[in-house]
Every structure is written in structure tokens, then in C-alpha cells.
């Protein structure tokens, strides 16, 4: 069974009982508006239908994302061991030095979310973005799944299908502890700080949920503003005096370098190896979009298997630097609808422009403004459009939304999905993103 077929079946359940679903939609939305699912302090915007993955689709994507993860680990190891490969990334010297101080634990990439555009009819997909330490939205999915169970369509679906959600908090706490303990640190159960620039962090509520999961395993844990840490040369301290043994780093590397003068305690403790960072700075190797055009270079193929090379050729969109020569050698100016341009190091779709959204003159202006300035140009992948309905509208009607699927990986193992939909081709909170609960389903015997 395809996702398209499941999506259309779920739609038919709603159409059969529009009035009853409208009532439960209001109850579901009331729950969400009063829940901990918030983005920068405001309730999230969610559509009514979930992204429902048939079991066989979930298993296929699980295998695919773990294959991609294995390739990323090989890339990281090559970067760390081979100066000639390292030079291709062009990281500043200070960042390179931090990347090269590898952690004591075994897992170079503790947590990531790899985003794809998945075709719900033919099962094909292309990767859109790799997110490392700053990957988020686990709490949105948790709360949306609670709200989803209130709805009539979900209850009707349950009569014929087993419906499963993904647990993304306790599973990460367990993976975190496993990673920490693999490093041979003296203390078996560390004191943990979840750190970020809290005014930039997406969700304090999410951070607190993770702290709760760490505490369940017997660790002391708290959320800390990264600027408020102190360091005495031996120990890193939380504002209340707790010694911090391990950090769940949610502060992305670009923000850390932008504000590095404001966080001397964090930087000094990290450089001295006096605190365990999960993840460490080596995760920047996969977060930077430079990687997208290096993945299909011969130098990268040199340390991969033939199967891995074929996987990249199928699933990585054509990407190169947005430089004068590459522009001249391509049709990016004459065929704008086939291209998208992105900053090499950003998140939340900031500074991302798809040619389909602009006039010819606007597009030429954007390309010329951002060329030769740490941007990539990439083959544009049109997102698959799925049926959904927004019961917040005065006259709710079914329409199709562009879909983006994120796949969480904890300590090398698939952990769950995060689904988003939007009216437009760029799916981001900066534009018109709607969160959607993710579930996997299988027919009852």
C-alpha cells in the first residue's frame, strides 16, 4: 500500500462525517493551543490529517536513512583523517581546530534529522537538508499525536488499522546515556545541561521535556542559557552551581561562532575537554551544505562502496557552489524554475530562494546578490502534494499541500518522523509551514 492510498482513505473517512470531524477538530485544536507545543512561545499551526506511513514504507525509509547515516560517518572519518579532503570544506581555522578535537565517545554523529522530499506514489525521494545538534520539533510531534487521538477520523481509522506514533524523548535520553558511557568517563550517570541561546531556541517546552527524560534515568538535568555558564578551569557550572558533566548541545555552530565572545565559559571548557559535548563540533561536517556538492564528487566516491555511490546518485540533488563559473556553466538564469539557492550554513530556511517563487528579473537579482558569497545552487525538487484540511478556516475544504519529511536518527538508529506541509514550495516556519503528526500504520488482521 502506498502513502497516497492511505492519505486518500483517511480523507474519505473525514468526508463521510464532516460534521462530526469538525466538532472533534475544534477539541483537538483547543488541546494544541493549550499544550506545550509552541514555537518561540506561540502555539504551533497544525492541519487535521496526519502523515500516515504504511509499515512497509516506514521500513524502507528506515533502511534508507540508516544507509545515509553510514555514508555521513564515512565522510566525517575521512575529514578527520585526510587533510586533502578537509581542505575541500573550507572551514575557518578556528572551527577546523574545534572539529579535529574528536570526542572520547564512539559516535561522531549522536543525533540528526535528515529531511527528504518523498513521492507518495512511486516511493522515490531526494534529500533536502541534513540537521545535526539543533534538530528539533520532537515535542510538536508528541503533542500533535495526543491531539490526533481526539479526532473522529483517527478513531474511525483505528477500527481497521493499528496506528503507532513515535516516542522521541526517552529514546534520546537512553541513546544519550549510551553514547556518554561509551566514552569511559569516570562518572557513570552524568549531570546534564541542555544548552542553547534561549532567545533563539525554538521551544523551551521541548528542552524541559528532554530534561525530564534524563531525570527518569537517574541523571540530574536542567535547561541552561549558554551565556550563563561558568568555568573555573576544571569544572563547568550551571547558574545554580550544578557541576555539568555532559551537555546536550542544541546551540548550532553558526550561532556559537556568531556569539562566541558572549560564551567564554562554554568555549573554554569545550576546548579544554572538561565537559562532554553531545554532539561535539565535528557534527558541523554534515550540517554545512557544502557537503551536498561534495557527496557526488570523485574524491568522496573514492572511499565509498559501489552501492553507496549509487545511493547518492539517486537521492542527492545536483548541487554546486553559486560562483561565477558555475553560473556560466549552467542554465540557472534562463531556467529559474529548475533551481534553488541556499546559504551554506543556515537553518530554518533562512536565506533560501526557489526560482519558481520569483519573476525572471527578481531571480536574476537574487542570484547576482548571493553569488560568490557562501551560497550553493541546487537542482530544485518539487515537493509532493498531499491532501489535508484546515478546520481553522471559516469554510474548511480539502486541498493539497507540499510535504516535507524529516527522519530522526539517534546513535545511528532510526527513531521517528517529523512531518510538515505548506501551501508553497519552501516548507519552513519562515514562510507558511504547518506541522502535521506522524504515525505509521498497518492493517489489522
DOBA-657013 format. One record per residue (C-alpha): residue number from 0; x, y, z. Coordinates in pm, whole numbers. Layout:
BEGIN
   resi        x        y        z
    NUM        X        Y        Z
...
This chain:
BEGIN
   resi        x        y        z
      0        0        0        0
      1      130      347      -87
      2      115      658      128
      3     -110      813     -136
      4     -366      535      -87
      5     -358      574      292
      6     -391      953      257
      7     -694      918       30
      8     -856      660      260
      9     -813      889      562
     10     -963     1175      356
     11    -1266      958      273
     12    -1328      891      643
     13    -1347     1265      707
     14    -1569     1333      405
     15    -1814     1068      524
     16    -1866     1254      856
     17    -1765     1618      801
     18    -1984     1750     1082
     19    -1853     1507     1343
     20    -1495     1571     1237
     21    -1548     1947     1257
     22    -1653     1905     1622
     23    -1353     1691     1715
     24    -1123     1919     1513
     25    -1218     2205     1747
     26    -1147     1986     2051
     27     -814     1881     1903
     28     -715     2240     1824
     29     -820     2356     2171
     30     -591     2092     2318
     31     -298     2202     2100
     32     -348     2571     2175
     33     -319     2497     2547
     34      -42     2239     2519
     35      337     2264     2541
     36      362     2252     2158
     37      493     2600     2097
     38      735     2760     1853
     39      910     3063     2000
     40      639     3092     2263
     41      338     3070     2029
     42      109     2771     1965
     43      201     2577     1654
     44      -22     2567     1347
     45     -132     2213     1267
     46     -351     2062      997
     47     -611     1792     1066
     48     -476     1486      886
     49     -156     1308      989
     50      121     1189      760
     51       46      817      784
     52      330      588      675
     53      237      230      587
     54      463      -12      773
     55      646     -116      456
     56      715      249      366
     57      845      315      715
     58     1077       14      693
     59     1205      128      352
     60     1277      479      478
     61     1434      342      797
     62     1680      139      587
     63     1743      438      361
     64     1815      686      639
     65     2047      443      817
     66     2232      393      487
     67     2271      770      454
     68     2386      790      814
     69     2657      532      745
     70     2779      738      448
     71     2789     1051      663
     72     3001      872      923
     73     3248      771      650
     74     3261     1134      534
     75     3332     1253      889
     76     3610      998      936
     77     3768     1096      604
     78     3758     1463      702
     79     3921     1392     1037
     80     4198     1176      893
     81     4278     1323      549
     82     4399     1687      516
     83     4331     1696      140
     84     3963     1610      195
     85     3942     1854      484
     86     4052     2139      257
     87     3750     2088       30
     88     3515     2207      306
     89     3696     2537      355
     90     3609     2580      722
     91     3777     2869      910
     92     4088     2766     1103
     93     3931     2809     1449
     94     3631     2593     1356
     95     3857     2331     1197
     96     4062     2308     1517
     97     3745     2252     1720
     98     3622     1987     1477
     99     3952     1800     1497
    100     3932     1761     1875
    101     3725     1444     1845
    102     3514     1330     2143
    103     3609     1040     2370
    104     3285      858     2293
    105     3244      644     1982
    106     2954      808     1796
    107     3068     1100     1580
    108     2709     1196     1493
    109     2494     1135     1803
    110     2169     1287     1677
    111     2048     1414     1343
    112     1737     1473     1140
    113     1770     1410      768
    114     1494     1576      566
    115     1360     1440      237
    116     1104     1510      -31
    117      921     1177      -60
    118      698     1090     -355
    119      395      921     -203
    120      301      748     -530
    121      625      594     -658
    122      833      584     -338
    123     1120      791     -476
    124     1286     1060     -268
    125     1559     1323     -264
    126     1737     1460       41
    127     1667     1824      118
    128     1875     1904      427
    129     2088     1746      700
    130     2035     1877     1055
    131     2264     1783     1342
    132     2261     1913     1702
    133     1994     2177     1651
    134     1738     1934     1510
    135     1409     1996     1684
    136     1028     1955     1684
    137     1009     1630     1879
    138      769     1796     2122
    139      544     1921     1844
    140      505     1566     1717
    141      439     1434     2070
    142      163     1685     2141
    143        9     1659     1793
    144      -24     1284     1837
    145     -213     1338     2163
    146     -442     1586     1985
    147     -483     1349     1688
    148     -631     1076     1906
    149     -919     1310     1997
    150    -1040     1325     1637
    151    -1322     1120     1489
    152    -1123     1031     1175
    153     -845      880     1387
    154    -1098      678     1587
    155    -1262      556     1266
    156     -922      466     1118
    157     -840      264     1431
    158    -1126       27     1354
    159     -930     -115     1061
    160     -568      -14     1122
    161     -315      -33     1401
    162     -183      324     1438
    163      153      387     1603
    164      329      710     1698
    165      700      761     1769
    166      847      814     2118
    167     1126     1069     2074
    168     1225     1177     2428
    169     1302      876     2647
    170     1458      709     2343
    171     1701     1001     2303
    172     1781     1006     2675
    173     1873      637     2654
    174     2082      692     2340
    175     2249      995     2502
    176     2348      791     2808
    177     2472      503     2594
    178     2690      744     2393
    179     2825      909     2708
    180     2908      579     2876
    181     3094      458     2566
    182     3350      735     2632
    183     3479      580     2953
    184     3406      885     3166
    185     3465      845     3539
    186     3108      930     3642
    187     2853      668     3538
    188     2548      897     3548
    189     2639     1250     3438
    190     2482     1579     3538
    191     2333     1705     3211
    192     2268     2054     3081
    193     2050     2117     2776
    194     2209     2435     2637
    195     2116     2691     2376
    196     2083     3063     2324
    197     1739     3053     2477
    198     1602     3351     2288
    199     1694     3170     1965
    200     1581     2822     2070
    201     1260     2702     1912
    202     1094     2565     2224
    203     1175     2590     2595
    204      895     2338     2646
    205     1082     2087     2433
    206     1405     2140     2625
    207     1222     2078     2953
    208     1072     1755     2816
    209     1422     1629     2739
    210     1542     1727     3087
    211     1255     1520     3234
    212     1363     1218     3031
    213     1723     1250     3151
    214     1599     1263     3511
    215     1397      944     3461
    216     1728      763     3408
    217     1873      896     3733
    218     2069     1190     3594
    219     2049     1543     3726
    220     1939     1760     3434
    221     1839     2117     3365
    222     1798     2365     3080
    223     2067     2635     3073
    224     2122     2957     2886
    225     2461     2902     2725
    226     2576     3255     2818
    227     2518     3193     3190
    228     2760     2902     3239
    229     3079     2949     3443
    230     3414     2767     3427
    231     3689     2751     3687
    232     3946     2573     3472
    233     3839     2229     3592
    234     3458     2222     3603
    235     3179     2383     3405
    236     2888     2505     3620
    237     2520     2576     3568
    238     2388     2906     3709
    239     2264     2726     4025
    240     2609     2575     4089
    241     2548     2227     3947
    242     2865     2078     3801
    243     2795     1993     3436
    244     2943     1663     3320
    245     2768     1635     2985
    246     2593     1879     2753
    247     2309     1808     2514
    248     2409     2080     2269
    249     2113     2242     2097
    250     2308     2560     2015
    251     2405     2530     1649
    252     2763     2601     1549
    253     2683     2911     1342
    254     2514     3074     1644
    255     2803     2974     1870
    256     3056     3145     1643
    257     2833     3449     1595
    258     2815     3495     1975
    259     3144     3336     2084
    260     3258     3647     2274
    261     2949     3610     2495
    262     3015     3245     2593
    263     3376     3221     2718
    264     3296     2958     2983
    265     3138     2721     2731
    266     3415     2773     2476
    267     3698     2733     2728
    268     3552     2418     2885
    269     3493     2265     2540
    270     3843     2345     2415
    271     3997     2205     2736
    272     3793     1885     2711
    273     3649     1942     3059
    274     3291     1870     2957
    275     3139     1602     2734
    276     2962     1765     2438
    277     2692     1556     2274
    278     2726     1640     1990
    279     3072     1781     1954
    280     3184     2029     1689
    281     3266     1754     1438
    282     2893     1740     1359
    283     2939     2062     1162
    284     3093     1849      885
    285     2748     1720      793
    286     2543     2027      886
    287     2719     2259      640
    288     2556     2244      295
    289     2899     2236      131
    290     2864     1863      185
    291     2581     1838      -68
    292     2807     1916     -362
    293     3098     1715     -223
    294     2889     1398     -188
    295     2881     1338     -562
    296     3248     1423     -624
    297     3503     1158     -722
    298     3702     1235     -407
    299     3407     1123     -194
    300     3338      823     -416
    301     3698      710     -352
    302     3614      582       -3
    303     3259      456      -64
    304     3124      126     -194
    305     2956      100     -534
    306     2617       59     -361
    307     2674      375     -158
    308     2774      569     -469
    309     2459      452     -648
    310     2253      554     -344
    311     2397      909     -352
    312     2348      942     -726
    313     1982      850     -684
    314     1898     1055     -376
    315     2121     1366     -363
    316     2003     1651     -588
    317     2266     1802     -817
    318     2445     2074     -618
    319     2736     2308     -675
    320     2870     2639     -546
    321     2697     2960     -653
    322     3004     3109     -819
    323     3054     3295    -1147
    324     3196     2991    -1326
    325     2920     2755    -1210
    326     2656     3011    -1306
    327     2809     3049    -1652
    328     2824     2670    -1699
    329     2458     2619    -1603
    330     2111     2734    -1706
    331     2030     2878    -1363
    332     1945     3223    -1502
    333     1748     3100    -1805
    334     1566     2813    -1636
    335     1484     2954    -1293
    336     1212     2701    -1210
    337     1470     2421    -1202
    338     1690     2581     -933
    339     1704     2680     -567
    340     1982     2871     -391
    341     2075     2830      -22
    342     2335     2961      225
    343     2600     2701      307
    344     2549     2733      682
    345     2198     2820      798
    346     1883     2667      943
    347     1508     2726      932
    348     1521     2800      556
    349     1667     3145      623
    350     1800     3296      302
    351     1666     3011       85
    352     1518     3111     -252
    353     1344     2890     -510
    354     1325     3024     -865
    355      960     2916     -901
    356      861     3182     -648
    357     1013     3481     -830
    358      984     3673    -1155
    359     1272     3649    -1401
    360     1415     3987    -1303
    361     1379     3914     -929
    362     1554     3579     -973
    363     1845     3729    -1164
    364     1881     3988     -888
    365     1887     3721     -616
    366     2145     3509     -798
    367     2370     3809     -860
    368     2332     3931     -500
    369     2430     3598     -345
    370     2688     3465     -591
    371     3048     3429     -471
    372     2921     3461     -112
    373     2898     3120       59
    374     2587     3006     -128
    375     2508     2684     -313
    376     2290     2633     -618
    377     2088     2313     -626
    378     1853     2122     -851
    379     1502     2216     -741
    380     1290     1922     -627
    381      918     1991     -646
    382      762     1863     -319
    383      489     1602     -341
    384      147     1748     -263
    385      -80     1558      -21
    386     -445     1605       73
    387     -519     1779      401
    388     -779     2005      557
    389     -758     2305      788
    390    -1057     2327     1023
    391     -946     2669     1142
    392    -1079     2812      815
    393    -1428     2958      802
    394    -1519     2713      523
    395    -1285     2412      558
    396    -1216     2238      229
    397     -968     1973      121
    398     -666     2097      -69
    399     -320     1970     -149
    400      -14     2081       48
    401      357     2045      -28
    402      508     1785      207
    403      850     1751      372
    404      952     1450      580
    405     1223     1460      846
    406     1377     1137      977
    407     1537     1138     1322
    408     1840      918     1385
    409     1959      856     1743
    410     2301      693     1784
    411     2286      556     1431
    412     1933      413     1455
    413     1612      547     1302
    414     1391      695     1575
    415     1091      852     1401
    416      948     1106     1158
    417      868     1477     1169
    418      621     1596      904
    419      549     1942      771
    420      321     2075      499
    421      283     2414      332
    422       93     2595       58
    423      418     2685     -116
    424      728     2500     -232
    425      957     2617       52
    426      836     2447      370
    427      957     2644      670
    428      840     2836      975
    429      979     3144      796
    430      701     3106      538
    431      370     2918      583
    432      466     2590      747
    433      205     2369      910
    434      309     2091     1147
    435      148     1752     1092
    436      154     1450     1327
    437      348     1146     1203
    438      224      789     1251
    439      285      452     1096
    440        1      214     1023
    441      -67     -148      941
    442     -389     -326      854
    443     -544     -521     1140
    444     -551     -896     1095
